[in-house]
Amino acid sequence: MRCLFVTTSVLCLLAGGAMAFEPSPDASSLNKAFPGKSYSPYADRGFPSMPLWGDTHLHTSTSFDAGAFGNRLDAHAAYRFAKGEQVTATTGMNVRLSRPLDWLVVADHSDNMGLFDLIYAQDGSIMSDSEGRRIATMVANGGEEGVAAALELIDAYSRGEKISPALAVEAGSKTFRSVWQRQIAAAEAANDPGRFTAFIGYEWTSLIQGGNMHRVVMYRDGGEKAAMVDPFTTEAPIGSINPRDLWKWMANYEDLTRGDVLALAHNGNLSNGIMFPIDAQFDGAELDAEYVETRAKWEPAYEATQIKGDGEAHPFLSPNDEFADYET
């Protein structure tokens, strides 16, 4: 056995020595052996080696729905929670993430942005109005009375009605602009380059004949640019429920500020098939090249899943999920 081992070792050394003296081919000989343009799909390309985790779709008390259902935490609290700090929830429970996020978009609804913050604070603009005072008092009393007040407001707005002008925060108003400035300030204060990114954003909440056409709008800009243009809403005459009008707003924003925005559609599973049309757009307009190119430009990504269900699903994979049966 010892002789065999020695012999094998000698052979390996001899082979290694032979390879060490083998000359490297020069460029001219390689070009002759392999004519034509060289190709390697991965040459000169960089790949992300550290995925960054975050949330594109978070609501605070500034959102009409979250505020209506009792959320009392603002954008500052949301960013602190995302960064790994302990926060006291509306229920009084102390909560903290097991691992901090790398980034967050606080995407409060642009329609009636900040209304429930005013109601909870019993702001003078609310309390000086008889209907506003009635609703604010019911909310402050809490319990079934508070729930009844919230449902009354939700029902009115879902039908396109208002209980009172005081119970509305309309685009273009001083109050609306003040709320937006507050949202921007919260993101700017939380942003910590290299450690945590606080994206400025909001949600455009279009509902067409019961079909969900919601989009989250994300900014790649700081507060100075984001403050130049108010968020788009769904209320005419300034706003619209048509996604094409949202894309026009986005184009106008970029032209005016030289900034960058994108939109993330979500909950197509609740759109009754109109989020991703096949034959025609929701209003009967043709599905032409302009529509496809424009949508691809402004909506390069899609929210695949959230608490309301999967935006992309199939009944073969989810036979017990009624939201999985989309256009199948």
Summary of the structure (lengths in Angstrom):
residues: 328
radius of gyration: 28.4
end to end distance: 69.8
largest distance: 105.5
contacts: 915
relative contact order: 0.09
helix: 41%
strand: 14%
